[in-house]
Amino acid sequence: MLEQAWLIPTFPIAAFLLIIVCGRFEPLRSKFVASGSWLALLGVGMSSAVSLLVAWEVFTGDHSPYEDTWTWFEGTTFSFEGGIYLDGLAALMLVVVGMVSFLVVMFSIGYMAEEGERRIRYYAEICLFVGVMHGLIIANSFLLLFIFWELVGLCSYLLIGFWYEKPSAASAAKKAFLVTRVGDVFLLFGLVILFSTFGTLRYSELFADPAVLAEHATELKWATLCIFGGAVGKSAQFPLHVWLPDAMEGPTPVSSLIHAATMVTAGVYMVARSHVLFTMAPVAGSVVAWVGVFTALLAATIALVNTDIKRILAYSTVSQLGYMFIGVGVGAYTAGIFHLFTHAFFKGLMFLAAGSVMHAMADELDIRKMGGIWKPMRVTSIAYLCGTAALVALPFVTSGYYSKDQILAAAWEEPLMRPVFWIAAAASLLTAVYMTRQCLYVFAGEYRGCKTPHESPVTMTTPLVILALFALGMGMVLEKSIFAKLHGKLI
């Protein structure tokens, strides 16, 4: 099955092309595409199915990575090879992106039902977004990763500015595109340093001999710092965190996809993918951890005083990404990826549940104008509370508790990282405070809005129920079984 892994990005990209081509012509649109939703669901669903099969084969097979390459282009003194690279880290990311994106597309069928013909553009862009993120994950070199990295940025620009006729949406899309380009310049510098030093950007060649890496410690230090600079932009860490809250101008399912499974997780994935390089450059690892913990605390304090339901969740994402960088920064790569995995499901749940609330309240965002949502929207309310419990790491019963606990434990075990532990613990306490505040505003008391809320249709509540189950039980299952057995296969 590993030989067919190239199908994973191919299915959603093919769906993107079909939706665009058929949607362009009225006879084809009315006969084959309609809104594009079912074609998108099919393309993303088939990609997700192949991802699960590939992940199963990786996790049940041997420990060695699988690589398949082909010559992309070459000159007299150089050549670049394209290909796929599959190991435990890639397989786990494929599962995350595949499952969450499929549920987001399913949710979109109900959420975007009133958008008319614009749904064709929406589903086409969603499919392209999912396809290029899959391509980023299975790329076998930093060069190929960089190409998909830039395409991910393009897709985020298109989707954040989906309602481009709104000045705020157009401005948010440009802001996201330009701010993340700053990080991309650093990433490009890092790749230039790697190629000029080692003569290759293929993972299997770069990571093969730690002794060769140790001989170029200075170059490696600057290369890893530049690579992290790229991750800072894409994963919204200080000081390039400013674009992510404004990215809420896009449709809520887009926010869920960006925050849970695609764009912002790409930076964490890239640092984890480069773990061999960061292990040989401990200074860079310390920088990663300190930037992560500062961002986690800063974002938590901002969320304390926000009244926009989506912006509160956006700042919580920035904070939780900081936790992931703490994990990879202190060398606990499996713990950081574990938190990425659990966060994808409970944050995807919370954004979709917030979208369900907004859908029932004429797109109201101010939590001060909500209240009493619990009574008319029981399924949405329970789902949101399950996600909140996982986000605040409610002990023993939520996925967030098990993943966040591993990061804090790893920071405590490093004597020089004890201050990081205490700051991260304070940020975790603030998370509980601002999320409790938000839930009380939204679900408790009397209803303070104008339009009478109602429960969302089954196409929207079904993904909420599935994600809620993941948010509650997945952490313990993974820690006690899968992650305990697969530590060596992940990193």
Residue, then its C-alpha position, 0 to 999 in steps of 0.5 A: m500500500l505504501e507504493q500508492a501513497w502518492l494517491i493521498p494528495t492526488f484525490p483532493i487535487a483531482a477533485f479541485l480540478l473537476i470542481i473548477v472545470c465542471g463548475r465553469f460551464e453551466p451544463l456540466r455544473s448542473k449535471f455533475v457538480a451542483s455545489g461541489s460538496w459531494l465531489a469534495l467529500l468524495g475526493v477528501g474521503m478517498s484520500s482519508a481512506v488511503s491515509l488510514l491504510v498507509a498509516w496502518e501499514v507503517f505502524t504494523g510494519d518495520h521501523s525503517p522509513y519508506e522512500d520512493t524517489w524520481t529525478w525531478f530535474e538535474g544539471t551538470t553539477f546537481s540534481f533534485e529528486g522528487g518523491i515520497y517519504l513515509d515514517g511514523l511521523a508522516a503516517l500520524m500526520l496523514v491520519v490527522v489531516g485526513m480525518v479532520s478535513f473529511l469531517v470539516v467538509m461534511f460539516s460545510i455541507g450544512y454550514m455553507a448551504e446558503e452560499g449559492e454558486r460561491r460554494i463551488r469556489y469554496y469546495a474547490e479551494i478546500c480540496l486544494f488546501v487538503g491536497v497540498m497539505h498532504g503533499l507537504i507531509i509525504a514530501n521526501s525533501f525540504l525542497l519539495l516541502f517548501i513548494f507545498w509549504e508555499l501552496v498551503g500559504l496560497c490556499s489560506y489566503l484564498l480561504i481567509g478572503f473567501w468573502y473578499e467583498k468585505p474589507s475586513a476579510a480582504s485585509a485579513a487575507k493579505k495580512a496572513f499572506l504577508v506575515t507568513r511570507v516573513g517566516d518563509v524568507f527565513l525558511l528559505f535562508g535555512l534551506v540555502i545554508l543546508f544545501s550549500t553545506f551538505g549538498t542535498l535537501r533530501y531527508s534520507e541523505l541529510f539525516a543519515d550520518p550524525a557525525v557529518l552533521a556534528e562537523h558543521a555545528t555552526e552552519l547547523k545552528w544557523a540553519t535550524l534557527c532559520i528553519f524555526g523562523g519559518a515555523v514561527g510564521k506558519s504556526a503563529q508564534f511570537p512575534l509573527h502571531v498577529w495574523l491568526p486571530d484576523a484569519m477568523e474572517g473566513p468561513t468557520p469550517v475554514s478556521s477549523l481546518i487551519h487551526a486543527a489540521t493544516m496550516v498552523t500545524a505545518g510549522v510544528y511538523m517541520v520542526a519535528r521532521s528536522h529533529v535530527l538537525f535540532t538535536m545536533a543544535p541544542v541552542a536552537g532547541s532552547v530558542v524553540a522552547w522559550v519562544g513557545v512558552f512566551t507565546a503560550l502565556l501571551a496568547a492566554t492573557i489576550a484571550l482573557v479579555n476577548t469577547d469574540i467567540k472565534r478570536i478566543l479560540a484563535y488565541s487558544t490555538v496560538s497558546q496550544l501551539g506554544y505548548m507543542f513547541i515547548g515539547v519539541g524544543v526540550g527534545a520531547y518530540t513524541a510529546g509535542i506531536f502527541h499534543l498536535f494529534t489531540h489538539a487537532f481533534f478537540k480544536g477542530l471540534m470547538f471551531l465547528a461547534a462555535g460555527s454551529v452556534m453562529h449558524a443558529m444566531a445569524d453569525e453572531l460573534d459577541i459572547r455577551k449577546m449569547g447566553g442560555i444556548w444550552k437549552p435549544m442546542r443540546v448536542t452543540s453545547i455538549a460537544y463544545l463542553c467536551g472540547t473545552a474539557a480537553l483544552v483545559a486538560l481536565p484530568f484523567v478523562t480528556s485527551g488534552y490532559y494526557s498530551k499536555d501532561q507529557i510536555l510539562a513532565a518533559a520540561w520539568e525533567e530538564p533542570l535548565m527548563r524548569p522556568v519553562f515548566w512554571i510559565a507553561a503551568a501558569a498559561s495552562l491555568l489561564t486557559a482554564v480561566y478564559m475558557t470557563r468565562q467563555c462557556l458561562y457567557v455562551f451556555a449559562g444564564e438567559y438568552r441575550g440575543c435577538k434571533t431564537p437559536h435552534e439546533s443545527p442539521v444532522t450534517m453539522t451535528t454528526p461531525l461534532v459527535i464524532l470529534a467529541l468522542f475523540a476529544l474525550g477518550m482518544g488521549m488515554v487510548l493513545e497514551k496507554s496503547i498506540f503512543a506507548k508502543l510506537h514511540g520509536k516509530l514516530i521520532 
